[in-house]
Amino acid sequence: MFTVIKVSQKLGVNPETVRRWIRAGKLQTKQEGQEHLVTEEALEAFLRENPKYSRFSIQTADKEDVLFALKQRMNSLEAISNGLKLQQDYIQAEMTALKRDLVELERSLRK
């Protein structure tokens, strides 16, 4: 079960926004004393109905696993970027060589 504060942190919104969702019936809670508690099932149901917030929620994954996956993705993108840079450098070198050959050919034709 999650407190209003914890839900707001998981979804990246203000706690008052979560309270408004509760008052509007968009997010189901169980009340214990003065505190509203949100079950994991209720949060998942809310996220299915409001998918724009699901990108903020790390529901069952361990944060270390998420961090590892993000670092792996970053490394992969860097490798792709480096590969593209090498291709760009190769193309640039080929274009320079072709321009040089073109100039030499034009000179030889003028003679």
C-alpha positions in Angstrom: 0.0 0.0 0.0 1.2 3.5 -0.8 0.6 6.8 0.9 -0.5 9.8 -1.1 3.0 11.2 -0.8 4.5 8.0 -2.2 2.1 7.9 -5.1 2.9 11.5 -5.9 6.6 10.7 -5.9 6.2 7.5 -8.1 4.1 9.4 -10.6 6.1 12.7 -10.5 3.1 14.9 -9.5 2.2 17.1 -6.6 0.5 15.3 -3.7 -2.5 17.7 -4.0 -3.0 16.3 -7.6 -3.2 12.8 -6.1 -5.7 14.0 -3.5 -7.9 15.6 -6.3 -7.8 12.2 -8.2 -9.0 10.5 -5.0 -11.8 13.1 -4.4 -12.9 12.7 -8.1 -13.0 8.9 -7.8 -10.2 8.4 -10.3 -7.9 6.7 -7.8 -9.3 4.3 -5.3 -8.0 4.2 -1.8 -8.5 2.5 1.6 -8.8 4.9 4.4 -7.0 4.2 7.6 -7.7 6.9 10.1 -7.0 10.2 8.5 -4.7 8.7 5.8 -5.7 7.5 2.4 -3.7 4.4 1.2 -3.5 3.2 -2.4 -3.1 -0.4 -3.1 -0.8 -1.6 -5.9 -3.9 -2.9 -7.8 -5.6 0.5 -7.5 -2.5 2.2 -8.8 -2.2 -0.2 -11.7 -5.8 0.4 -12.6 -5.3 4.1 -12.5 -2.2 3.8 -14.7 -4.1 1.7 -17.2 -6.8 4.4 -17.4 -4.1 7.2 -17.4 -1.2 5.8 -19.4 0.6 9.2 -19.6 1.6 8.7 -15.9 2.8 5.2 -16.3 6.2 6.2 -17.7 7.1 7.6 -14.2 6.2 4.5 -12.3 8.7 1.8 -11.5 6.2 -0.7 -10.1 8.0 -4.0 -9.6 11.4 -3.5 -11.0 14.3 -3.0 -8.6 15.8 0.5 -9.0 19.3 -1.1 -9.4 18.0 -3.2 -12.3 16.4 -0.1 -13.9 19.7 1.9 -13.4 21.7 -1.0 -15.0 19.2 -1.2 -18.0 19.5 2.6 -18.5 23.3 2.5 -18.5 23.2 -0.4 -21.0 20.9 1.6 -23.2 23.2 4.6 -22.9 26.2 2.5 -23.9 24.4 1.0 -26.8 23.4 4.5 -28.1 26.9 5.7 -27.7 28.2 2.8 -29.7 25.7 3.6 -32.5 26.7 7.2 -32.4 30.4 6.3 -32.6 29.6 4.0 -35.6 27.7 6.8 -37.3 30.6 9.2 -36.6 33.0 6.7 -38.3 30.7 6.4 -41.3 30.5 10.2 -41.5 34.3 10.5 -41.4 34.6 7.8 -44.1 32.1 9.6 -46.3 33.8 12.9 -45.8 37.2 11.4 -46.7 35.7 9.8 -49.9 34.1 13.1 -50.9 37.4 15.0 -50.4 39.2 12.4 -52.5 36.5 12.6 -55.2 36.7 16.4 -55.3 40.5 16.2 -55.6 40.2 13.7 -58.5 37.6 15.9 -60.2 39.8 19.0 -60.0 42.7 17.0 -61.5 40.5 15.6 -64.2 39.3 19.1 -65.1 42.9 20.4 -65.3 43.9 17.5 -67.6 41.0 18.2 -69.9 41.9 21.9 -70.2 45.4 21.1 -71.5 
